Amino acid sequence: MSVHALRRPDGAPPGRAHAALDVAALAALLPPGTVATDEASLAAAARDTSGWTDGTGPAAVVRPRTVEQVQHVLAFADAGRVPVVPRGAGSGLAGGASGTAGSIVLSTERLDRIVELSPADGVAVAEPGVVLADLDAAARRRGLFYAPDPASHRIATLGGSIATDAGGLRCVKYGVTRESVLALDVVLPGGRLLRTGHRSVKGVAGLDLTSLFVGSEGTLGVVVGATVRLRPVPAAQATLVGLFPDVPAAAAAVAALGVAPVSPALVELLGESAVASLRKRSSLPVLRAGQVLLLVRTDGYGAAAEADHVARVLAVHGGTVRLAADEAEAEALLDLRRTWGLDPDRRRLIGEDVAVPRSALVRIVTAVADIAARHGLDHSLAAHAGDGNLHPSFDVVGPDPRSEAELQRAALAAADELVAETLRLGGTVTGEHGIGVLKQRWLLDELGADSVALQHAVKAVFDPNGILNPGKGY
Ligand SMILES: Cc1cc2nc3c(=O)[nH]c(=O)nc-3n(C[C@H](O)[C@H](O)[C@H](O)COP(=O)(O)OP(=O)(O)OC[C@H]3O[C@@H](n4cnc5c(N)ncnc54)[C@H](O)[C@@H]3O)c2cc1C
């Protein structure tokens, strides 16, 4: 059964409500310059970084500066049954922020203030358009840091990362975004402002609505403010580079780290093709070895001792290990890791975001290579390996006799097999990017019809007219 075969009790497809937008009436509610309908704005808002678009695109892009303006937009849209697509930086990889036919894309880019940084409480209060790296940098000036760090942290916004429950490099130790969000201000369809959560680290009053909004992909409300946890900057850190002969060997080492008495702050894996791609862009000596790369960082007072232990585990599993020459080399390697996918000679047909339990890492990386080979495709792999989250892509390198349609079919069949194997191993179709549009194909396989139907029922409570990000997510 397809996800869209599920219907709300009133018979309407989940989250679909649509009337033509009266742009002049909307603009009249907002300060001049808030509503844009120029071609460039509409084209840019029609897709996120995945490139997915419904082929038409939004009717307007709205860039409010205040919470009240967001409330006006959602009251207007709800009354007129106009779809609203919340949007941060548009760096999402699942189509979640792509503006769909006739919608209002509500961009948070001008809601970009860090309202407060409190070392005493270990929290920051910020607007949704704040870029994650800026929040982290501001916290560091006070001796604290913001842990969630998707590889896109220099562009991704706080609101977008909350709406996708973004992961990243450091979450192997510090947890995904959900574990850093204490309280939210959310504007609901109709314009009501809801406050969830609390400023204290602990708090269990009532159902956890904060968690419900985290990862809800803009389908329940628009996040207009967040109180997030900050942590003390670790006293020390050490970064290890492990070179392995192949991906399964590196994956076995990561699985072994999982049961060792260490808690690394980052465990990132780059497969042979990914390393080869990076070698074209960087002359870092470590890339010349042409092997599989594992980057492991330890932090805190015990960083050096933990790094020793990690090095021993990696060596036992066939790794050639050394400490990064200095912080500059460590940061350069991490920056390359963050941009691993950019290779002009490699055409990505499909990129995935599966996650498995750590103990299944060797089996899933072996499956990726087998599946690619069976479908006559190349593949590339980067992974937040420490938490079992893989980003394999099925690619074409060089000329291929198959037609574009045949290649697309092969890539999709490969992705289907990868997801099936992931679910067999107890994993998930998306570790951090979200369902958006592109992962909906596999949603029922993972969640089951009961769970999806319940999620539609929850959506109907928050958004009875189905105006928020219709057709996206669950
Ligand atoms: C090079 C690259 C590396 C990446 N690495 C990672 C990674 O390591 N980990 C990871 O998790 N992701 C990663 N991503 C994916 C993406 O960057 C993250 O999902 C990010 O959190 C999205 O933030 P954004 O501001 O761009 O959100 P958008 O792409 O603008 O939106 C994402 C979703 O959130 C919704 N949304 C946005 N703002 C709000 C709001 N204020 N209220 C309610 N809903 C909202 C949108 O409707 C959409 O569904 C990467 C992307 C790129 C391009």
The ligand as an SDF file (V2000), in Angstrom:
LIG
                    3D

 53 58  0  0  0  0  0  0  0  0999 V2000
   26.5120   19.0220    2.3890 C   0  0  0  0  0  0  0  0  0  0  0  0
   25.3850   18.6250    3.3080 C   0  0  0  0  0  0  0  0  0  0  0  0
   25.6850   17.9000    4.4400 C   0  0  0  0  0  0  0  0  0  0  0  0
   24.6540   17.5090    5.3130 C   0  0  0  0  0  0  0  0  0  0  0  0
   24.9860   16.8240    6.4450 N   0  0  0  0  0  0  0  0  0  0  0  0
   24.0300   16.4900    7.3070 C   0  0  0  0  0  0  0  0  0  0  0  0
   24.3630   15.8010    8.5190 C   0  0  0  0  0  0  0  0  0  0  0  0
   25.5150   15.5000    8.7930 O   0  0  0  0  0  0  0  0  0  0  0  0
   23.3550   15.5070    9.3710 N   0  0  0  0  0  0  0  0  0  0  0  0
   22.0530   15.8390    9.0940 C   0  0  0  0  0  0  0  0  0  0  0  0
   21.1850   15.5520    9.9130 O   0  0  0  0  0  0  0  0  0  0  0  0
   21.7140   16.4840    7.9620 N   0  0  0  0  0  0  0  0  0  0  0  0
   22.6540   16.8270    7.0770 C   0  0  0  0  0  0  0  0  0  0  0  0
   22.3200   17.4820    5.9280 N   0  0  0  0  0  0  0  0  0  0  0  0
   20.8950   17.7770    5.6500 C   0  0  0  0  0  0  0  0  0  0  0  0
   20.4140   19.1810    6.1190 C   0  0  0  0  0  0  0  0  0  0  0  0
   21.4620   20.1040    6.0660 O   0  0  0  0  0  0  0  0  0  0  0  0
   19.8300   19.1180    7.5180 C   0  0  0  0  0  0  0  0  0  0  0  0
   18.6430   18.3700    7.5120 O   0  0  0  0  0  0  0  0  0  0  0  0
   19.5140   20.5010    8.1090 C   0  0  0  0  0  0  0  0  0  0  0  0
   19.1690   20.3430    9.4410 O   0  0  0  0  0  0  0  0  0  0  0  0
   18.4120   21.2490    7.3860 C   0  0  0  0  0  0  0  0  0  0  0  0
   18.4190   22.6020    7.8330 O   0  0  0  0  0  0  0  0  0  0  0  0
   17.8340   23.7670    6.9130 P   0  0  0  0  0  0  0  0  0  0  0  0
   17.8420   25.0090    7.7000 O   0  0  0  0  0  0  0  0  0  0  0  0
   18.5410   23.8090    5.6250 O   0  0  0  0  0  0  0  0  0  0  0  0
   16.3590   23.2330    6.7120 O   0  0  0  0  0  0  0  0  0  0  0  0
   15.4470   23.1300    5.3610 P   0  0  0  0  0  0  0  0  0  0  0  0
   16.1670   22.2790    4.3830 O   0  0  0  0  0  0  0  0  0  0  0  0
   15.1480   24.5240    4.9440 O   0  0  0  0  0  0  0  0  0  0  0  0
   14.1950   22.4300    5.9360 O   0  0  0  0  0  0  0  0  0  0  0  0
   14.2390   21.1000    6.3690 C   0  0  0  0  0  0  0  0  0  0  0  0
   12.8520   20.6960    6.8840 C   0  0  0  0  0  0  0  0  0  0  0  0
   12.5380   21.4490    8.0270 O   0  0  0  0  0  0  0  0  0  0  0  0
   11.3340   22.1940    7.8400 C   0  0  0  0  0  0  0  0  0  0  0  0
   11.5570   23.4850    8.5140 N   0  0  0  0  0  0  0  0  0  0  0  0
   12.5470   24.3700    8.2810 C   0  0  0  0  0  0  0  0  0  0  0  0
   12.4670   25.3890    9.1530 N   0  0  0  0  0  0  0  0  0  0  0  0
   11.4070   25.1420    9.9540 C   0  0  0  0  0  0  0  0  0  0  0  0
   10.8060   25.8310   11.0440 C   0  0  0  0  0  0  0  0  0  0  0  0
   11.2950   26.9730   11.5090 N   0  0  0  0  0  0  0  0  0  0  0  0
    9.7170   25.2800   11.6240 N   0  0  0  0  0  0  0  0  0  0  0  0
    9.2000   24.1160   11.1840 C   0  0  0  0  0  0  0  0  0  0  0  0
    9.7260   23.4310   10.1580 N   0  0  0  0  0  0  0  0  0  0  0  0
   10.8160   23.9360    9.5500 C   0  0  0  0  0  0  0  0  0  0  0  0
   11.1380   22.2680    6.3480 C   0  0  0  0  0  0  0  0  0  0  0  0
    9.7800   22.3960    5.9930 O   0  0  0  0  0  0  0  0  0  0  0  0
   11.7300   20.9360    5.9010 C   0  0  0  0  0  0  0  0  0  0  0  0
   10.7660   19.9220    6.0480 O   0  0  0  0  0  0  0  0  0  0  0  0
   23.3190   17.8630    5.0280 C   0  0  0  0  0  0  0  0  0  0  0  0
   23.0280   18.6050    3.8680 C   0  0  0  0  0  0  0  0  0  0  0  0
   24.0390   18.9810    3.0190 C   0  0  0  0  0  0  0  0  0  0  0  0
   23.6910   19.7840    1.8050 C   0  0  0  0  0  0  0  0  0  0  0  0
  1  2  1  0
  2  3  1  0
  2 52  2  0
  3  4  2  0
  4  5  1  0
  4 50  1  0
  5  6  2  0
  6  7  1  0
  6 13  1  0
  7  8  2  0
  7  9  1  0
  9 10  1  0
 10 11  2  0
 10 12  1  0
 12 13  2  0
 13 14  1  0
 14 15  1  0
 14 50  1  0
 15 16  1  0
 16 17  1  0
 16 18  1  0
 18 19  1  0
 18 20  1  0
 20 21  1  0
 20 22  1  0
 22 23  1  0
 23 24  1  0
 24 25  2  0
 24 26  1  0
 24 27  1  0
 27 28  1  0
 28 29  2  0
 28 30  1  0
 28 31  1  0
 31 32  1  0
 32 33  1  0
 33 34  1  0
 33 48  1  0
 34 35  1  0
 35 36  1  0
 35 46  1  0
 36 37  1  0
 36 45  1  0
 37 38  2  0
 38 39  1  0
 39 40  1  0
 39 45  2  0
 40 41  1  0
 40 42  2  0
 42 43  1  0
 43 44  2  0
 44 45  1  0
 46 47  1  0
 46 48  1  0
 48 49  1  0
 50 51  2  0
 51 52  1  0
 52 53  1  0
M  END
$$$$
